[in-house]
Amino acid sequence: MKKMINKIKLELPHGLVVCQHYQAQSAESPLVIISNGSNGFYNYGMFPSLQEGLLKQEISSVTYNFSHGGVEDGLDSFTQLDLYEKNSMRLEVEDLYGIVKNKHIFNVPDNKEIFLMAHSLGGVPTIFTAQRLAKEDSEIKGVILVASVSTLNLYSKEIMENWEREGVWLMKNNRTNQMLPRGSEFLSEVKNADKDWNMQNAMSEFKTNYLIVNGDKDESVNPQHSIDLVEWAKNAGNKVEHIVIENASHTFNTKHPFETSTPELKQLIKSISHWVHEVEKETT
């Protein structure tokens, strides 16, 4: 099978989004748009291997760098700290929404629905983008949440107090040893998580197919987040599949720089591929 990988730069009104597109041979193949979590980027750790695995199952995919994620194209350290400090869920929704509304650049027919997938904190902009699209009658075919958070209320009282006092929270990135600045807009979103950024409320406002996956050894996001997401999706009348992968960490036992695949990552790819094709069959 000939592998087609395209780097696409999308200039949106609020910033530059760099995408990596793995294209299957058929234009009718499903497309999965993948959003990274906190401090992620399109070629982080397991994601190129994940895209390779989907491609082998005739599933196209797009990963991307958030416009304000702080990582320049091709790098894996944070060189744009001015942008990073301004990042917010609002901007991440604009990034993902902009990709979906320009899906033609990925050779996707205008009338073809797509899948949205998220890892970790990427679940928040993904759900709110899906909600926004549904309001426009531009519904997606399904949402895949992998080790996703269910709330922005993730930070301790001490962190919040310091963040509010200073206006910026300097968070250490253990991989790069950099101190990364979280700014005031993201602070405001965290403070208003139960109102303006409530995942349960957003999920109650639209219907789609859900695949929710988590590892039972996730060291970063408690599996209870996935349990809550499953309950909220079902309560909204959606068809939901929940898969728990045994012995899987937050990144399915892989790390960055990526060294080799793992049984847990292979199971994740198999689960996603099977589910995507099943949903395609049921809705065609």
N, C-alpha and C positions, 0 to 999 in steps of 0.2 A: 504493500500500500504506500503510495506516495504521500509523504507528510508535507502539509502546507501550513507554515507558520508565518503570520504577518504581524509586523509591528505597526500600529496605527496611532497617530497623534490626533486627538480630538480637541480642538480649540473651542471651549465653551465660554459664555460671557463672563463667568467668574474665575476661569482658570484653565490650565492645560491638564488634560487627562490622557495618560499614555496607556495604550491597551496592547495586550498580546493575544492574538487570535489564532487558535488552532482550528483549521477548517476541514471538515470531513468532505469526502468526494462529492456527495449529493447535496444539492441546494435544498432538498427537502429534509435533510437531517435536522434533528432538534438542535437548538442552540441553548447553552447554559451560560449565563453571565454570573461570574463568581466575584463576590466582594470579600476582601480580606478583613481581618479584625484589627485591633489596635496595634499600630506600629508594623503592619504588614505591607507588602508590596507584591507586584505581580509575579516576580520570580523568587519569592520567599520559600525556602524549605521544600515542602511537599507539593506545592502548587503546580510546577511544571510537570512533575510525575503524575499528578492527578489529571492534568489536561491530556497527557500522553495516553493514560489509561482510558479516558473517555473517548479519545479519538479512535482507539482500537475497536471501540464498540460503536463506531459511526455516529458519535455525538460531537458536534462542534462546541467550542467553549471560548469564552473571553475572560481573562483576568486583567486587572488594571491597577494603576497607582492613583490613589485619591489625589485630587488637585492640590490639596493642602496637607498631604501626608508627610511632606518633608524629605522624601527620597526621590532623587533625580533618576531619570531613565538609565538603567544599566548599573546603578550603584546599589549598595546594600547598607549604607550608613546615612545618617540624617544630616544633609548639607544645607537644607532650606529651613532653618529654624524659625525664620520670620513667618513663613507660611504655616509651619507646624503650629505655632502659637495661636494662629487665627482659625485653626481647624475647628469644625463643629459638626454635629449631626445634620444641621441644616445644609451645610455645604456638601456633605457626603451624599445626602439625598439628591441634591442638584447634580452631582457627578453621575450617580447611577441613573437618574431620570434622563439626563442628557445622552447617556449611552443608549438607553432603550429607544429614545425618540430618534436616534440616528442609526438604528439597527441596519439600515440599508447598506452602510459601509462595510458590514460583515456579510454581505451577499445574502441577506435574509429578506424574502419577499414581504411587502408591506402587510399583507393579510395573514402572515404566519405568526402564531403566538410563540412566546419564548418562556424559558424557565429562569428563575432567579435563585441563586444559591449564595449562602453566606456562611462565613466561619466566625465564631466568637462575637466580638462587638459589632461585626458587620451585619449581624442580624437586625440591629436597630434601623439603620438606613434602608435595609432591604424591605422590611415590613412596611415602613412608612412610604417607600417608593411604590410598593405594590398597592397600598391603599390609595395613593394619588392616582395611579394609572386606572384603577377600578372606577374611580369617580369620573374618569374621562371615557368610560366604556372601552378602554384599551386594556382589557384584562389579559393577564399572563396565564400560562397553562399550569404552572405550579411553582411552589416555593420549597427550597431545600435548605434546612437550617442544620448546620453541623457544629456541634459544641457551642451553640449560640447562647448568649445571655438573654434573659427575659426582662431586664430592667436596666436603666442607667444608674440606679441606686446601688453603686458598687463600691463606694469609697467610705473610709472610716470617718468618724466625727472629727478626729484630729486633722486628717487631711483636708476635710472640707473647711474647717475653721482657719487653717493656715492659708488655704487657697483663697478664701474670701478676704482675709486680712491683707495678703500680698497682691491679690489680683492675678497672680500667676502661680501655678504649682509646678515646681521643678521635679520631674519624675525621672528616676534613674533607669536607663535601659541597660539591663545586665549584659546583654550581648555585645553592645558597642561601648559600654561604660560612659555613655553620654548622658547629660542632664537635659531632658527634653521639656520644653515649656508648654504646659496646658494653659490656655488663655481664658479670658473672661466670658466669652460666649458659650463655650462648652460648660463652664461652671454654672452659668445660668440655666442651661438645659438640664444639667444634673439636678439642680435645685427644683426644677419644675418637671421632674421625670414623671411624677404621679399624675400630672395634669396634661401637659402639652406633649410629652413623649411617653405616654402610657401604652405599652405594647399590647396589653389585653384589650384596651379600648380600640386600638387601631385594627387588631385582628377581627374584632366583632363587626367591622364595617364593610368587609368584602369577603367573597367566597373564592376559594381556589383549592387545588390539591396540595397536600403537605407531605413532605418526607422530613422527619426529624430524627437526627442521628447524634449519639453522644457515646463517649467511651466511659466505662465504669471506673477508670483510674485517672480521670481528668483532674489534674492538679491545679488548674486555673479557673475553671467554671464548674461549680457544683452541679452534678447531674439533676438536682432539683429544678434548675432552670429549664431543662428539656421537658421534665415532667409537667411543669406549669404551662409551657408552650403547647404541649400535646392537649392538655385539658382545655385551654382557651380556643384552640383550633377546632376541637370537637364541639365545644359549646356553641360555636358560631355556625355549626351545621356542615363542616367540611369533612371530606374524606382524608384520614390521616394514617400514615404508617410511621411507627416509632421503632427504631432499631438501636439497640444497645450493643456496642462492640466490646467484648470482654478483653480486659488487660490493656485497653487503649488509653493513651494519654491525650492531652489536649491537641497535640499535633500527630496523633496516631503513631506514636513511637518513632517519629522522624525528628530531625533537627536541621538547623541552618548553620553552615552550608550543608546541603543535602548530600548524604553519602550513599544510601541504598534504600530501596523500598523495604517495607515490613509487611508481615501478614495482616496487621491491623489496617494499614493503608490499602492493601489489596482488597480487603473485605469492604472497606468504605467505597472504593471505586466500583466494585461489583454490585454493591447495594444501590448506589446512585444510578448506574447504567441500567440495571434491571427495572428499577422504578420508573425512570424516564421513559423507557420504551413501552412499559405497560400503560402509563398515562397517555402516551401518544396513541396507542391502539384503542384505548377506551374512548378517546375524545375525537377520533378521526371519523 
